[in-house]
Amino acid sequence: MSVQNFPAATMVGYPRIGRHRELKKAVEAFWKGTANRSELDAQVAEVQKVNLARLTELGLNADYAIPASFSHYDQVLDTLRLVNAVPSRFADALDERGILPLEGYFDLARGTQDQPALEMTKWFDTNYHYLVPEVGAQTSFELNPEELFAQLDIAEEQGVRVRPQIVGPITFLALAKAEDGTAPDFEPLSRLDDLLAVYEELLTQLTERGMQWVQFDEPALVADHQHIDAARLSELVSSTYGRLSAHSRRPALFVTSPYGDLAQNLEPLAQSGIEALHVDSVSADYSDRLQQLAEQNGLHLVVGAVSGRNIWRTDLRQTLKELEGLKGISIATSTSLQHVPHDLNLEESLREDLKSWLAFADQKVVEVLTLARAVLEGEDAVAAEIATASDALAQREKSEGVRVQAIRERVQEVTAQSGAFERPTASERQQAQAFLNLPQIPTTTIGSFPQTSDIRKQRAAFRAGTITESEFDGFLREEIASVIALQEEIGLDVLVHGEAERNDMVQYFAENFEGFDTTVHGWVQSYGSRCTRPSILWGDVKRSGEGLEGSAFTVPWISYADSLTEKPVKGMLTGPVTILAWSFVRDDQPRVETAHQVALALADEIADLEKAGIKIIQVDEPALRELLPLRAAEQPEYLKWSVGSFRLATSQVADSTQIHTHLCYSEFNEVFEAIDGLNADVTSIEAARSRLELLEDLPATFDRGIGPGVWDIHSPRVPSVEEIRSLLEQAVDSVAPDHLWSNPDCGLKTRGYEETRASLVNLVEATRAVREQVAKK
């Protein structure tokens, strides 16, 4: 095998949504039927061509420095399609060849009227969501490389040889779940040998195409897994990559390990016969191991020295100090750049001093190139770049608002108070909340109602100044009144105001807190075609307005909704951990300090909601599990401060105020002790796609309300009464009816009103039927 030298500068992956979300718009038009397949294919190709042109323009080598990281929806689903591992329940999604086409691929992602979509959960400790493969003892694996080869063809037309980028075989199976109907002791990793045969066939076909390098992403190797013994995982690393390395016809193997430390898997992977190994030196401290790896014969070391997770400028001087003495290495991003926006230069409205502290994907590519040049030619070759970065970091350190002494003193004073994190027992609170007079299995929603095109147009008109604030407020009040009327008509028990005034559940708070800024074009893929704009948390935090406590901003809208009905209306807030997780958070202090600042700002808002007479307040923490460290030894400290920040925000309320929280799209059964520790009166959790699996692990000591989601709102299908009733009957077997709530999986922002109404009508009808059934027992 003749191997081309690995490029000196590279990245692990690149944003695939398009600089202006072109992919999102094209895919959604295809789903709606307003664009045909050829139009979708044309736009998909254009997005890839623009990205390739931009990356080569920035200076990346056209020979294998750029990975083929495009995806129509999700990289794990791409790998499922590549190996044709289609669950038997989706047999109808296969074409006449028995292969999964693009249309069937979208069926697995979004579900059909007859079949719920694949389960969706968080990709390691990020806010990206992947689709969970379903693998059984009889799952067939068959190579289906047409989509991958299409990407290679597009690149070749542009004169670029990209590296095929594929989720590694161990990660693919480690993240899979057992297909329904398999034996209780079946585990997907038992099918590894069968899967490897398909990977070997892929390697052969890539060689026939003349490919010199292939990239396998193996983030599962940097995490501890409840269902996989660490020693066994290391053995699988050695045998898997020993087998692939021994394959007679293959490109050179480049294995990445983003998001953490390979730990016990480092040595077996480095010695397995692969040609290049990436380590994430941002998320893990490899300082005492880099020299040995760099000197290992037959292994090329690729150091992920530029963060792919945040948008803060790299300290080039400090990073080069950490790389000092290393020869013959390559420089890369720590992770895929899919976690950051495309280009800082698009942000014309950000103030210039803040922009000087930041680097988006394109700027990070330049940082990688700068570091690689310094490694090859010496620091003097990039002296100007180092000086510019150092000056920006020094200016950031002393900028007004980065450190506000009064805010810091208040946090220290409050957190030192006895009882700042405590409430009375659950039973005492339940007695105090009995006046709410709720039925068994109360029905509610999670918060948001559909954000219609009319809402978006009116918001845009207000921002553009073509309508007045008074006109916009009037429109929002009409929307709120309509949402309240709809919920009363349907018969829900606890209502919400619908959040028409909010553009995003985190950005809305960022716009009303000091210490934040927001972007215009800073879009990041959350899942599929869903994109978010993480806010930039750069300074010390409090509510905007006079004094340390600032001014209330949710109260006017929720109070207005409350005035329209006799039923209780929930106040809706986003929790401190989620605000951190879904923002680009300052990296110059421990996160616990930032979390406590945000928690106190939320406590101020909760106090004002209470004063306004709001008796139920929901503080959402969907990202609680997301930030959980990947190594078990590091998890207790995180859970301590994350749970503590929630309790700091919510513990200063009256016993009669019912505190709700919401969590979604993560493996929450792994952190039930922490969920219990939140001490919320009611916890709603995403559960529909997994058919309430999490209730199997619900502790017997859990003595408060819980609402396992019974409607998957991320799929366009309307669940039937029978389907919802079946889930609720299943829930009653695990949860006392007095503690059970009935609700969707998540907010309804992305849904349309027709399906929302139909689904909620079914939810209420199913709930009433189960109530009657319970009453007869």
Salt bridges, closest charged atoms under 4 A:
GLU28 OE2 - LYS24 NZ 2.92
ASP41 OD1 - ARG37 NE 2.90
GLU57 OE2 - ARG54 NH1 3.45
ASP63 OD1 - ARG161 NE 3.16
ASP95 OD2 - ARG97 NH2 2.65
GLU103 OE2 - ARG37 NH1 3.15
GLU119 OE1 - LYS177 NZ 2.95
ASP125 OD1 - ARG309 NH1 3.16
GLU134 OE2 - ARG89 NH2 2.83
GLU146 OE2 - ARG81 NH2 3.56
GLU146 OE1 - ARG97 NH1 3.39
GLU147 OE2 - HIS72 ND1 3.85
GLU147 OE1 - ARG81 NH1 3.86
ASP153 OD1 - ARG209 NH2 2.73
GLU156 OE2 - ARG209 NH2 3.36
GLU187 OE2 - ARG232 NH1 2.67
ASP193 OD1 - ARG243 NH1 3.60
ASP194 OD2 - ARG191 NE 2.84
GLU200 OE2 - ARG243 NE 2.98
GLU208 OE2 - ARG249 NH1 3.41
ASP224 OD1 - ARG631 NH1 2.75
ASP261 OD2 - ARG289 NH2 2.89
GLU275 OE2 - ARG250 NH2 2.90
ASP288 OD1 - ARG289 NE 3.46
ASP343 OD2 - ARG19 NH2 2.71
ASP343 OD2 - ARG54 NH2 3.54
ASP353 OD1 - ARG351 NE 2.66
ASP362 OD2 - ARG19 NH1 2.99
ASP362 OD2 - ARG54 NE 2.69
GLU377 OE1 - ARG373 NE 3.18
GLU397 OE2 - ARG403 NH1 3.50
GLU422 OE1 - ARG647 NH2 2.94
GLU489 OE2 - ARG757 NH1 2.71
ASP493 OD2 - ARG771 NH2 2.66
GLU501 OE2 - HIS497 NE2 2.95
GLU501 OE2 - ARG502 NE 2.94
GLU511 OE2 - ARG463 NH2 3.15
GLU514 OE2 - LYS542 NZ 3.47
ASP517 OD2 - ARG351 NH1 2.93
ASP540 OD2 - ARG408 NE 2.74
ASP540 OD1 - ARG586 NH1 2.92
ASP587 OD1 - ARG396 NH2 2.87
ASP588 OD1 - ARG396 NH2 3.95
ASP588 OD2 - ARG403 NH1 3.69
ASP588 OD1 - ARG586 NE 2.76
ASP604 OD1 - ARG410 NH2 2.79
GLU605 OE1 - ARG543 NH1 2.63
ASP608 OD2 - ARG543 NH1 2.93
ASP608 OD1 - LYS611 NZ 3.86
GLU626 OE1 - LYS122 NZ 2.51
GLU670 OE1 - ARG625 NH2 2.75
ASP676 OD1 - ARG704 NH2 2.39
ASP681 OD2 - ARG423 NH1 2.94
ASP681 OD1 - ARG429 NE 2.84
GLU693 OE2 - LYS177 NZ 3.17
ASP703 OD1 - ARG704 NH1 2.80
ASP712 OD2 - ARG689 NE 2.60
GLU723 OE1 - ARG717 NH2 3.01
GLU729 OE2 - ARG725 NE 3.05
GLU755 OE1 - ARG751 NE 2.62
